Amino acid sequence: MRWHALLLPGSRPGGLPFAPAPGAKVKALLPVAGVPMIVRPVRALLGNKRIAGVRVLTQDGALL
């Protein structure tokens, strides 16, 4: 059996508590070692043979 994963990257009201990165309006897009934070869990999930697909549900899809 294969599953679909749901990622729920959230943000806190009032903006990012981190130094803003160019083009990153939400925490999930902040680069860590040059890679947006959201990419690592997506890659890990897609690398699992039991995961058929990944969906990302955000508070504001327009920001991604």
ChimeraX commands (.cxc) that place a marker at each C-alpha (Angstrom):
marker #1 position 0.00,0.00,0.00 radius 0.5
marker #1 position 1.24,3.49,-0.87 radius 0.5
marker #1 position 0.27,6.68,0.92 radius 0.5
marker #1 position 0.01,10.38,0.13 radius 0.5
marker #1 position 1.81,12.66,2.58 radius 0.5
marker #1 position 0.50,16.03,3.69 radius 0.5
marker #1 position 2.99,18.70,4.79 radius 0.5
marker #1 position 1.70,21.60,6.85 radius 0.5
marker #1 position 4.34,24.35,6.89 radius 0.5
marker #1 position 3.04,27.05,9.18 radius 0.5
marker #1 position 3.99,30.58,10.02 radius 0.5
marker #1 position 3.49,32.77,13.01 radius 0.5
marker #1 position 1.59,36.03,12.97 radius 0.5
marker #1 position 3.84,39.06,12.79 radius 0.5
marker #1 position 6.37,37.88,10.26 radius 0.5
marker #1 position 9.53,35.84,10.35 radius 0.5
marker #1 position 11.55,35.71,13.57 radius 0.5
marker #1 position 14.63,35.02,11.42 radius 0.5
marker #1 position 16.60,37.41,9.27 radius 0.5
marker #1 position 14.59,37.69,6.06 radius 0.5
marker #1 position 16.15,36.11,3.01 radius 0.5
marker #1 position 15.70,37.60,-0.45 radius 0.5
marker #1 position 12.44,36.27,-1.89 radius 0.5
marker #1 position 11.49,34.31,1.27 radius 0.5
marker #1 position 8.21,35.59,2.64 radius 0.5
marker #1 position 7.46,32.45,4.65 radius 0.5
marker #1 position 9.62,30.28,6.90 radius 0.5
marker #1 position 9.32,27.23,4.61 radius 0.5
marker #1 position 11.17,29.13,1.88 radius 0.5
marker #1 position 14.09,30.27,4.04 radius 0.5
marker #1 position 17.29,28.74,2.71 radius 0.5
marker #1 position 19.31,26.42,4.93 radius 0.5
marker #1 position 22.68,25.65,3.34 radius 0.5
marker #1 position 21.29,27.08,0.10 radius 0.5
marker #1 position 18.16,24.89,0.05 radius 0.5
marker #1 position 14.66,26.12,1.02 radius 0.5
marker #1 position 13.54,24.44,4.26 radius 0.5
marker #1 position 10.49,22.82,2.64 radius 0.5
marker #1 position 12.61,20.93,0.10 radius 0.5
marker #1 position 14.27,18.59,2.61 radius 0.5
marker #1 position 11.12,16.93,4.01 radius 0.5
marker #1 position 9.59,16.75,0.52 radius 0.5
marker #1 position 12.69,14.95,-0.79 radius 0.5
marker #1 position 12.75,12.60,2.20 radius 0.5
marker #1 position 9.11,11.69,1.73 radius 0.5
marker #1 position 9.44,11.18,-2.02 radius 0.5
marker #1 position 12.47,8.97,-1.39 radius 0.5
marker #1 position 10.31,6.55,0.59 radius 0.5
marker #1 position 8.80,3.78,-1.54 radius 0.5
marker #1 position 5.62,3.85,0.55 radius 0.5
marker #1 position 4.87,7.47,-0.37 radius 0.5
marker #1 position 2.92,7.92,-3.62 radius 0.5
marker #1 position 2.85,11.71,-3.52 radius 0.5
marker #1 position 3.25,14.79,-1.38 radius 0.5
marker #1 position 0.82,17.65,-0.93 radius 0.5
marker #1 position 1.76,20.92,0.76 radius 0.5
marker #1 position -1.01,22.85,2.50 radius 0.5
marker #1 position -0.10,26.41,3.42 radius 0.5
marker #1 position -1.88,29.26,5.13 radius 0.5
marker #1 position -1.46,31.39,2.00 radius 0.5
marker #1 position -0.61,29.52,-1.19 radius 0.5
marker #1 position 0.04,32.79,-3.01 radius 0.5
marker #1 position 3.24,33.25,-0.97 radius 0.5
marker #1 position 4.75,30.07,-2.37 radius 0.5
marker link #1:1,2 radius 0.2
marker link #1:2,3 radius 0.2
marker link #1:3,4 radius 0.2
marker link #1:4,5 radius 0.2
marker link #1:5,6 radius 0.2
marker link #1:6,7 radius 0.2
marker link #1:7,8 radius 0.2
marker link #1:8,9 radius 0.2
marker link #1:9,10 radius 0.2
marker link #1:10,11 radius 0.2
marker link #1:11,12 radius 0.2
marker link #1:12,13 radius 0.2
marker link #1:13,14 radius 0.2
marker link #1:14,15 radius 0.2
marker link #1:15,16 radius 0.2
marker link #1:16,17 radius 0.2
marker link #1:17,18 radius 0.2
marker link #1:18,19 radius 0.2
marker link #1:19,20 radius 0.2
marker link #1:20,21 radius 0.2
marker link #1:21,22 radius 0.2
marker link #1:22,23 radius 0.2
marker link #1:23,24 radius 0.2
marker link #1:24,25 radius 0.2
marker link #1:25,26 radius 0.2
marker link #1:26,27 radius 0.2
marker link #1:27,28 radius 0.2
marker link #1:28,29 radius 0.2
marker link #1:29,30 radius 0.2
marker link #1:30,31 radius 0.2
marker link #1:31,32 radius 0.2
marker link #1:32,33 radius 0.2
marker link #1:33,34 radius 0.2
marker link #1:34,35 radius 0.2
marker link #1:35,36 radius 0.2
marker link #1:36,37 radius 0.2
marker link #1:37,38 radius 0.2
marker link #1:38,39 radius 0.2
marker link #1:39,40 radius 0.2
marker link #1:40,41 radius 0.2
marker link #1:41,42 radius 0.2
marker link #1:42,43 radius 0.2
marker link #1:43,44 radius 0.2
marker link #1:44,45 radius 0.2
marker link #1:45,46 radius 0.2
marker link #1:46,47 radius 0.2
marker link #1:47,48 radius 0.2
marker link #1:48,49 radius 0.2
marker link #1:49,50 radius 0.2
marker link #1:50,51 radius 0.2
marker link #1:51,52 radius 0.2
marker link #1:52,53 radius 0.2
marker link #1:53,54 radius 0.2
marker link #1:54,55 radius 0.2
marker link #1:55,56 radius 0.2
marker link #1:56,57 radius 0.2
marker link #1:57,58 radius 0.2
marker link #1:58,59 radius 0.2
marker link #1:59,60 radius 0.2
marker link #1:60,61 radius 0.2
marker link #1:61,62 radius 0.2
marker link #1:62,63 radius 0.2
marker link #1:63,64 radius 0.2
view
